[in-house]
Amino acid sequence: MTGTQLRMPTMKGRVAFIFDEVNFDVDQIVGVKNIKITDVAELAQVAMQSYDPDFATTVRPGDLLVGADNFGYGHPHYPPMKAMRHLGIAGVIAESFSPGYWRGEVSMGFPQVGCPGILGFVERWEEIEVDWAAGVVRNHTKGTELPFEPLPQADAEMIEAGGLVPFLKRQAAQQRERKEHSHVSGT
């Protein structure tokens, strides 16, 4: 598993919502009419209103979202998932992801887990955990496990770093350190 040597963010919480629609466009989380709102607190207030009007008051930090195949389909917009992070959502576990959505959210440092079979494995509000080292999603409510697809190394490193910018800064610092070390040692 790629994440074993990394300090991947802990993902243990309740299943806050299950998006069972194939090709789910995350813009629907805040509504297309609200997609240009830049204030994250305002976005969080409108998030999930057409799915669960009480979502913002029932979700807790660490809760997770579950999605069907090709989750994130459509134009990759960041406001819906910014609202979810603001509400405390720790990551998304889905049957599969739209490539544009995946790349955008991983570059933001937001954990994404591809896990075929997840829709039949969990129900809303069950307690689950992503065990990066073991490569499984654990359903603590049912006492069961389901393997997930390993993350590509670069994606795991980007999530662990907190996104693309911190990842690039880390790489640049490591390169400077190697260069300084080789200069000092004369190699």
Backbone torsions as a table, in degrees:
resi	resn	phi	psi	omega
1	MET	NA	133.1	-175.1
2	THR	-66.2	-32.4	-173.4
3	GLY	-83.2	1.5	-174.2
4	THR	-64.5	-38.5	-179.2
5	GLN	-88.0	-8.8	178.2
6	LEU	-92.5	161.1	174.4
7	ARG	-99.0	77.0	-178.0
8	MET	-69.1	147.2	-179.7
9	PRO	-63.0	137.1	178.6
10	THR	-64.0	133.9	176.3
11	MET	-126.3	93.7	178.4
12	LYS	-142.7	118.9	-178.2
13	GLY	-177.5	-165.3	-179.8
14	ARG	-92.3	157.3	173.0
15	VAL	-79.9	101.0	-175.3
16	ALA	-73.8	-31.1	178.6
17	PHE	-163.2	148.9	176.9
18	ILE	-118.7	116.4	175.6
19	PHE	-93.8	100.0	-174.9
20	ASP	-92.5	4.0	178.9
21	GLU	-80.1	124.4	174.3
22	VAL	-66.8	142.2	-178.0
23	ASN	63.5	38.8	-179.2
24	PHE	-67.2	125.7	177.4
25	ASP	-90.8	114.7	-175.1
26	VAL	-63.4	-17.3	176.2
27	ASP	-56.3	-27.7	-179.6
28	GLN	-65.3	-20.0	179.9
29	ILE	-61.2	-40.9	178.6
30	VAL	-105.9	-11.8	-176.7
31	GLY	89.3	133.3	-176.5
32	VAL	-57.0	-35.7	-178.7
33	LYS	-65.4	-18.7	-178.0
34	ASN	-103.0	3.6	-171.1
35	ILE	-63.5	-22.7	-178.0
36	LYS	-92.7	1.3	176.4
37	ILE	-65.1	130.6	-178.4
38	THR	-101.0	-19.6	179.2
39	ASP	-78.7	115.7	-174.0
40	VAL	-65.7	-32.7	177.8
41	ALA	-67.1	-38.2	177.0
42	GLU	-67.3	-40.8	176.4
43	LEU	-59.8	-43.7	-179.4
44	ALA	-61.6	-33.8	179.5
45	GLN	-66.4	-33.5	-178.7
46	VAL	-92.8	-10.9	-177.5
47	ALA	-61.9	135.9	172.2
48	MET	68.9	10.1	-177.1
49	GLN	-59.1	-35.5	-179.8
50	SER	-84.2	-5.8	179.2
51	TYR	-107.9	-45.8	-178.1
52	ASP	-154.9	96.7	-177.0
53	PRO	-58.5	-21.0	179.5
54	ASP	-94.7	6.7	-174.4
55	PHE	-53.5	-49.1	-175.6
56	ALA	-61.7	-27.6	-179.4
57	THR	-91.8	-15.1	-178.6
58	THR	-102.9	-22.6	-179.8
59	VAL	-73.0	145.6	178.8
60	ARG	-122.8	154.0	175.6
61	PRO	-55.2	133.2	-179.2
62	GLY	99.4	-14.5	178.2
63	ASP	-63.1	158.6	-174.8
64	LEU	-125.4	155.7	173.6
65	LEU	-105.8	148.6	177.6
66	VAL	-124.0	138.6	-178.5
67	GLY	-134.7	165.6	-179.9
68	ALA	-87.4	-162.3	179.6
69	ASP	-66.3	143.3	177.0
70	ASN	57.4	39.4	177.8
71	PHE	-59.5	134.6	179.3
72	GLY	93.4	11.1	179.5
73	TYR	-55.0	148.0	178.3
74	GLY	109.5	-164.0	178.1
75	HIS	-73.7	130.3	-178.5
76	PRO	-75.1	98.5	175.3
77	HIS	-104.5	142.4	-176.6
78	TYR	-87.4	-26.5	-174.6
79	PRO	-54.2	-42.0	-178.2
80	PRO	-60.5	-43.1	-177.6
81	MET	-78.6	-25.0	171.4
82	LYS	-61.7	-42.7	177.7
83	ALA	-61.9	-41.9	179.8
84	MET	-63.9	-43.6	177.7
85	ARG	-63.0	-39.5	178.9
86	HIS	-61.2	-34.7	178.9
87	LEU	-79.0	-8.5	177.1
88	GLY	108.3	1.1	179.1
89	ILE	-63.3	130.0	-173.7
90	ALA	-93.4	-16.0	-179.0
91	GLY	170.1	179.6	-178.9
92	VAL	-127.8	135.1	173.2
93	ILE	-117.9	123.4	-177.5
94	ALA	-139.2	160.5	176.0
95	GLU	-56.3	-44.8	174.2
96	SER	-163.4	168.3	-175.1
97	PHE	-126.4	150.4	169.6
98	SER	-67.8	132.9	-176.7
99	PRO	-57.0	-40.9	179.7
100	GLY	-64.7	-43.1	177.6
101	TYR	-62.6	-48.6	-179.4
102	TRP	-53.5	-53.4	-176.5
103	ARG	-60.5	-43.6	-179.3
104	GLY	-63.8	-45.2	-177.3
105	GLU	-74.1	-36.4	175.8
106	VAL	-64.2	-38.7	179.0
107	SER	-67.8	-19.1	174.7
108	MET	-87.6	-5.7	-179.4
109	GLY	83.3	15.2	-177.7
110	PHE	-91.2	114.3	-175.5
111	PRO	-58.8	133.1	177.2
112	GLN	-128.1	136.8	-178.4
113	VAL	-130.1	117.1	174.0
114	GLY	-82.9	119.8	-173.9
115	CYS	-143.0	87.3	177.2
116	PRO	-56.3	131.3	-179.6
117	GLY	98.7	-3.6	-175.6
118	ILE	-62.2	-34.5	-178.0
119	LEU	-61.0	-38.6	179.2
120	GLY	-85.4	-4.1	-173.9
121	PHE	-95.3	-24.7	-175.9
122	VAL	-130.3	159.1	170.9
123	GLU	-126.2	159.4	-178.0
124	ARG	-58.0	138.6	177.4
125	TRP	76.6	0.5	174.0
126	GLU	-68.6	151.2	178.6
127	GLU	-86.4	123.6	-179.8
128	ILE	-132.2	167.1	179.6
129	GLU	-149.2	140.6	172.1
130	VAL	-97.8	115.8	176.2
131	ASP	-98.1	96.9	-175.8
132	TRP	-60.0	-42.7	-176.1
133	ALA	-65.5	-41.5	-178.8
134	ALA	-83.8	-16.4	-179.5
135	GLY	72.1	34.1	-179.4
136	VAL	-135.2	153.8	167.2
137	VAL	-99.4	127.4	178.2
138	ARG	-103.0	131.5	173.0
139	ASN	-99.5	99.3	-177.6
140	HIS	-68.6	-27.5	178.7
141	THR	-65.7	-41.3	-177.7
142	LYS	-99.9	-12.8	-178.0
143	GLY	71.2	36.2	-177.9
144	THR	-124.4	165.4	178.8
145	GLU	-132.3	150.8	177.3
146	LEU	-139.8	125.9	179.3
147	PRO	-69.0	148.2	174.9
148	PHE	-119.4	165.7	-178.4
149	GLU	-73.3	131.6	178.2
150	PRO	-62.7	144.9	177.4
151	LEU	-76.6	144.2	169.8
152	PRO	-59.4	145.2	-175.7
153	GLN	-53.0	-46.6	-178.7
154	ALA	-62.4	-39.3	178.7
155	ASP	-67.0	-41.8	178.2
156	ALA	-61.5	-43.1	179.6
157	GLU	-64.9	-37.8	-179.8
158	MET	-68.2	-42.7	177.9
159	ILE	-64.8	-45.3	-178.9
160	GLU	-61.7	-35.7	-180.0
161	ALA	-75.2	-19.2	-178.2
162	GLY	100.2	13.7	176.7
163	GLY	129.2	177.9	-175.7
164	LEU	-63.0	-47.2	-177.0
165	VAL	-62.3	-50.7	177.0
166	PRO	-62.2	-34.5	178.0
167	PHE	-61.5	-47.1	-180.0
168	LEU	-66.8	-38.3	177.4
169	LYS	-63.6	-41.0	177.9
170	ARG	-62.7	-45.4	179.4
171	GLN	-61.7	-42.2	179.6
172	ALA	-64.0	-41.4	178.4
173	ALA	-64.0	-40.7	178.8
174	GLN	-65.2	-38.7	178.3
175	GLN	-65.9	-42.6	177.6
176	ARG	-61.8	-41.7	-179.5
177	GLU	-63.5	-43.9	178.4
178	ARG	-63.2	-41.4	179.8
179	LYS	-64.5	-44.5	178.5
180	GLU	-64.6	-40.5	179.6
181	HIS	-63.7	-44.7	-179.5
182	SER	-68.5	-33.2	177.9
183	HIS	-68.0	-42.3	-179.7
184	VAL	-68.4	-41.1	-177.4
185	SER	-82.3	-7.0	176.9
186	GLY	77.8	17.9	178.9
187	THR	-96.9	NA	NA
